Amino acid sequence: MAETINRKGKGVRRAAAARSRANTARKAKARTSGFMDAVMAILPFTEEQLHRVFLAIIIGGAVALAWFVASLAGLPALAQAQVAGVAADAGFVARNVRVTGIHRMNEMKVYNIAFAQRDRPMPSVDLDQLRQQLLALPWVADARVSRQLPTTLVIDIVERKPAAVLKKPGRLVLIDGTGHELEPIKPSAAKGMLEISGPGSARQMPDLTRLIAAAPALKPQIVAAEWIGNRRWNLTFKTGQVLALPQGQNEGSSALVSFARLDGVNRLIGGKVATFDMRVPDRIYLRIPGRTEHQALSTKGGE
């Protein structure tokens, strides 16, 4: 008698097992997808930004490999060229410039220097050389230069601050607190700024700043300072009156403080006196227009 084999039960069991495995896979995929969604929600990056990061890592690995191979061959120039070539092929090329920190100077001078690097592979851009070129600009006190991959050079400028106007033969020049010359300036634009003059006066700007700071009440009244004989200052007030100070930083500061005290008591600024001479210690000589003699006051507190 022939034997009949029934495979139906086994087929059902296989189908059930397959469905079970499929359900398990779907659940695992759902858990993985949910976990990745949760991670993406926590991270402060978009999918596009993460894509760029991974691309940068891949390109960086390729660049490092090219550099390593060329270095093994003893050809650093070739290594640099290979790195630049790989970066350029990947789109890492200087095409954009972003400049911050500019308030007073002509920003086109910065862009003109930076755009000389345009279309260069990013690894070939010499950031230190670019920084040195920027530091050569009169207004630039400091410059920070960096790469923002894949295509942007970022430049942050620290400007010098104008502090006074230097009077030169036939022209005026804006200077900062160190005496560094910034740019020529028109007389109309120089109104309200301290004007300094005299040979070597720009180099004395830090000392002049400290001198005037010794008597802050007088600072708004001082419109000009002349460096005399490379040793002392004459200060001019808004009224046109002139104060001759003695030689020496400490002596000049002490005399200016004494003058401020006398002005507070006797209202010297705005009076008839044209010149106040304090070159003699503890005395102040007053010159009044139309009089040949000078009147003297003691800076100790009496007339």
C-alpha positions as CSV (number, residue, x, y, z in Angstrom):
1,M,0.0,0.0,0.0
2,A,1.3,3.5,-0.9
3,E,2.0,5.8,1.9
4,T,0.6,9.4,1.7
5,I,2.8,12.2,3.2
6,N,0.9,15.3,4.4
7,R,3.2,18.4,4.4
8,K,0.4,20.9,5.2
9,G,1.0,21.1,8.9
10,K,4.7,21.8,8.4
11,G,4.0,24.5,5.8
12,V,1.7,26.3,8.2
13,R,4.3,26.2,10.9
14,R,6.9,27.7,8.5
15,A,4.6,30.5,7.4
16,A,3.8,31.3,11.0
17,A,7.5,31.4,11.9
18,A,8.2,33.7,8.9
19,R,5.4,36.0,10.0
20,S,6.8,36.1,13.5
21,R,10.2,37.0,12.3
22,A,8.8,39.7,10.1
23,N,6.8,41.2,13.0
24,T,10.0,41.1,15.2
25,A,12.0,42.8,12.5
26,R,9.3,45.5,12.1
27,K,9.2,46.1,15.8
28,A,13.0,46.3,16.0
29,K,13.0,48.7,13.1
30,A,10.3,50.8,14.7
31,R,12.3,50.9,18.0
32,T,15.5,51.9,16.1
33,S,13.7,54.5,14.1
34,G,12.1,55.9,17.3
35,F,15.4,55.9,19.1
36,M,17.1,57.8,16.1
37,D,14.2,60.3,16.0
38,A,14.6,60.9,19.7
39,V,18.4,61.4,19.3
40,M,17.8,63.8,16.4
41,A,15.4,65.7,18.5
42,I,17.9,66.1,21.3
43,L,20.9,67.1,19.1
44,P,21.1,70.8,18.2
45,F,21.7,69.8,14.5
46,T,19.5,69.5,11.5
47,E,19.8,66.5,9.1
48,E,21.5,68.8,6.6
49,Q,24.0,69.9,9.1
50,L,24.8,66.4,10.1
51,H,25.2,65.5,6.5
52,R,27.8,68.2,6.1
53,V,29.6,67.0,9.2
54,F,29.8,63.4,7.9
55,L,30.9,64.8,4.5
56,A,33.6,66.8,6.1
57,I,34.8,63.7,8.0
58,I,34.9,61.7,4.9
59,I,36.7,64.4,3.0
60,G,39.1,64.9,5.9
61,G,39.9,61.2,5.9
62,A,40.6,61.4,2.1
63,V,42.8,64.5,2.6
64,A,44.7,62.9,5.5
65,L,45.3,59.7,3.4
66,A,46.6,61.8,0.4
67,W,48.9,63.7,2.7
68,F,50.1,60.5,4.3
69,V,50.9,58.8,1.0
70,A,52.7,61.8,-0.3
71,S,54.6,62.3,2.9
72,L,55.8,58.7,2.8
73,A,57.2,59.5,-0.7
74,G,59.2,62.4,0.9
75,L,57.4,65.0,-1.2
76,P,55.8,67.6,1.2
77,A,55.0,70.0,-1.7
78,L,53.3,67.1,-3.5
79,A,51.4,66.3,-0.3
80,Q,50.1,69.8,-0.1
81,A,49.1,69.8,-3.7
82,Q,47.3,66.6,-3.3
83,V,45.5,67.8,-0.3
84,A,44.5,71.0,-2.1
85,G,43.3,69.0,-5.1
86,V,41.2,66.6,-3.1
87,A,39.6,69.5,-1.2
88,A,38.9,71.5,-4.4
89,D,37.3,68.5,-6.0
90,A,35.1,68.1,-3.0
91,G,34.0,71.8,-3.2
92,F,36.2,73.1,-0.3
93,V,37.1,76.3,-2.2
94,A,37.3,79.9,-0.9
95,R,34.4,81.6,-2.5
96,N,32.8,83.7,0.2
97,V,34.1,86.2,2.8
98,R,32.3,87.3,5.9
99,V,33.7,90.4,7.8
100,T,32.7,91.6,11.2
101,G,33.9,94.3,13.6
102,I,34.1,97.2,11.2
103,H,32.5,100.4,12.3
104,R,34.6,103.3,11.1
105,M,37.1,102.1,8.5
106,N,36.5,101.4,4.8
107,E,35.5,97.8,4.8
108,M,36.3,97.4,1.1
109,K,40.0,97.5,1.9
110,V,39.5,94.3,3.9
111,Y,37.5,92.7,1.2
112,N,40.1,93.6,-1.4
113,I,42.7,91.7,0.5
114,A,40.5,88.7,1.3
115,F,39.2,88.3,-2.2
116,A,42.8,87.8,-3.4
117,Q,42.3,84.3,-1.9
118,R,39.1,83.7,-3.9
119,D,38.8,80.3,-5.8
120,R,41.7,78.9,-3.8
121,P,41.4,75.4,-2.2
122,M,40.7,76.0,1.5
123,P,43.9,74.2,2.6
124,S,46.0,76.5,0.4
125,V,44.7,79.7,2.0
126,D,47.5,81.0,4.3
127,L,45.6,82.4,7.2
128,D,48.7,83.8,8.9
129,Q,49.8,85.7,5.8
130,L,46.3,87.0,5.3
131,R,46.2,88.2,8.9
132,Q,49.5,90.0,8.5
133,Q,48.2,91.8,5.4
134,L,45.2,93.0,7.4
135,L,47.3,94.2,10.3
136,A,49.1,96.4,7.8
137,L,46.0,98.5,7.3
138,P,46.1,101.7,9.4
139,W,42.8,101.1,11.2
140,V,43.4,97.5,12.1
141,A,44.6,96.9,15.7
142,D,44.0,93.1,15.5
143,A,42.5,90.6,13.1
144,R,41.2,87.1,13.5
145,V,41.0,84.9,10.4
146,S,39.4,81.4,10.2
147,R,37.9,79.0,7.7
148,Q,34.2,78.1,7.8
149,L,34.0,75.0,5.7
150,P,33.3,74.4,3.0
151,T,33.6,77.8,1.2
152,T,33.8,80.8,3.6
153,L,36.6,82.8,5.1
154,V,35.6,84.5,8.3
155,I,37.5,87.8,9.3
156,D,36.9,89.5,12.6
157,I,38.5,93.0,12.7
158,V,39.4,94.9,15.9
159,E,39.5,98.5,15.0
160,R,41.7,101.2,16.5
161,K,39.7,104.0,18.3
162,P,40.3,107.6,17.2
163,A,41.4,109.7,20.1
164,A,42.7,113.0,18.7
165,V,43.6,115.0,15.6
166,L,47.2,115.5,14.7
167,K,48.0,118.9,13.1
168,K,50.5,118.7,10.4
169,P,51.6,121.3,7.9
170,G,48.6,121.9,5.6
171,R,46.6,118.9,6.8
172,L,45.0,117.1,9.8
173,V,45.4,113.4,10.5
174,L,43.2,111.3,12.8
175,I,45.2,109.3,15.4
176,D,44.4,106.8,18.1
177,G,45.4,106.8,21.8
178,T,48.9,105.5,20.9
179,G,49.6,108.2,18.4
180,H,49.2,105.8,15.5
181,E,48.0,107.6,12.3
182,L,44.7,106.4,10.9
183,E,43.7,108.6,8.0
184,P,43.6,112.3,6.9
185,I,40.5,114.2,8.1
186,K,38.7,117.3,7.0
187,P,38.6,120.3,9.4
188,S,34.8,120.1,9.4
189,A,34.9,116.4,10.6
190,A,37.5,117.3,13.3
191,K,35.3,119.6,15.2
192,G,34.9,118.6,18.8
193,M,38.0,116.5,18.8
194,L,41.2,117.2,20.7
195,E,43.9,118.7,18.4
196,I,47.5,118.1,19.2
197,S,50.5,119.7,17.5
198,G,54.3,120.1,17.8
199,P,57.2,117.9,16.7
200,G,57.0,114.5,18.3
201,S,53.5,115.2,19.8
202,A,52.0,112.0,18.4
203,R,54.5,109.8,20.3
204,Q,53.4,111.6,23.5
205,M,49.7,110.7,23.2
206,P,49.7,108.1,26.0
207,D,51.3,110.5,28.4
208,L,49.0,113.3,27.3
209,T,46.0,111.1,28.0
210,R,47.2,110.3,31.5
211,L,47.9,114.0,32.1
212,I,44.4,115.2,31.2
213,A,42.9,112.3,33.1
214,A,44.5,113.7,36.3
215,A,42.0,116.6,36.2
216,P,38.8,115.1,34.8
217,A,36.8,118.3,35.5
218,L,38.9,120.2,33.0
219,K,38.8,117.6,30.2
220,P,35.7,118.9,28.5
221,Q,37.3,122.4,28.4
222,I,40.5,121.3,26.7
223,V,40.4,121.6,22.9
224,A,44.1,121.6,21.9
225,A,47.5,120.5,23.3
226,E,50.9,121.7,21.9
227,W,54.1,119.8,22.7
228,I,56.7,122.4,23.3
229,G,60.5,121.8,22.8
230,N,60.0,118.1,23.2
231,R,59.6,118.5,26.9
232,R,56.3,120.0,28.1
233,W,52.7,120.8,27.1
234,N,50.7,124.0,26.5
235,L,46.9,123.3,26.8
236,T,44.3,125.5,25.1
237,F,40.8,125.8,26.5
238,K,37.5,126.4,24.6
239,T,37.8,130.0,25.6
240,G,41.1,130.4,23.7
241,Q,43.0,130.7,27.0
242,V,46.3,128.9,27.2
243,L,47.8,127.0,30.2
244,A,51.6,126.5,30.1
245,L,52.5,123.4,32.2
246,P,56.0,122.5,33.6
247,Q,58.3,119.9,32.3
248,G,57.9,116.3,33.5
249,Q,54.8,114.0,33.7
250,N,54.4,114.2,37.5
251,E,55.1,117.9,37.6
252,G,52.6,118.6,34.8
253,S,49.9,116.5,36.4
254,S,50.3,118.2,39.7
255,A,50.2,121.6,38.1
256,L,47.0,120.7,36.2
257,V,45.3,119.5,39.4
258,S,46.3,122.7,41.1
259,F,44.9,124.7,38.3
260,A,41.6,122.8,38.4
261,R,41.4,123.6,42.1
262,L,42.1,127.3,41.5
263,D,39.6,127.5,38.7
264,G,36.9,126.0,41.0
265,V,37.5,128.8,43.5
266,N,38.4,131.8,41.2
267,R,36.7,130.9,37.9
268,L,39.8,131.4,35.9
269,I,38.5,129.8,32.7
270,G,36.3,132.4,30.9
271,G,37.9,135.4,32.6
272,K,40.1,138.1,31.3
273,V,43.4,136.2,31.6
274,A,44.8,135.1,28.2
275,T,47.7,132.9,29.5
276,F,48.3,130.9,32.7
277,D,51.9,130.1,33.2
278,M,52.6,127.3,35.8
279,R,56.2,126.5,34.8
280,V,57.5,127.9,38.2
281,P,56.7,125.5,41.1
282,D,53.9,126.6,43.4
283,R,53.2,129.8,41.4
284,I,50.9,130.7,38.5
285,Y,51.6,133.8,36.4
286,L,48.6,135.4,34.7
287,R,49.0,137.5,31.5
288,I,46.1,139.8,30.8
289,P,45.9,141.4,27.3
290,G,46.8,145.1,27.4
291,R,49.0,144.8,30.5
292,T,52.7,144.6,30.5
293,E,53.1,143.2,34.0
294,H,52.1,139.7,35.0
295,Q,50.0,138.9,38.1
296,A,51.1,136.0,40.2
297,L,49.0,133.7,42.3
298,S,50.2,131.0,44.7
299,T,49.0,127.5,44.0
300,K,49.1,126.9,47.7
301,G,45.7,128.6,48.1
302,G,46.4,132.4,48.4
303,E,46.8,135.4,46.0
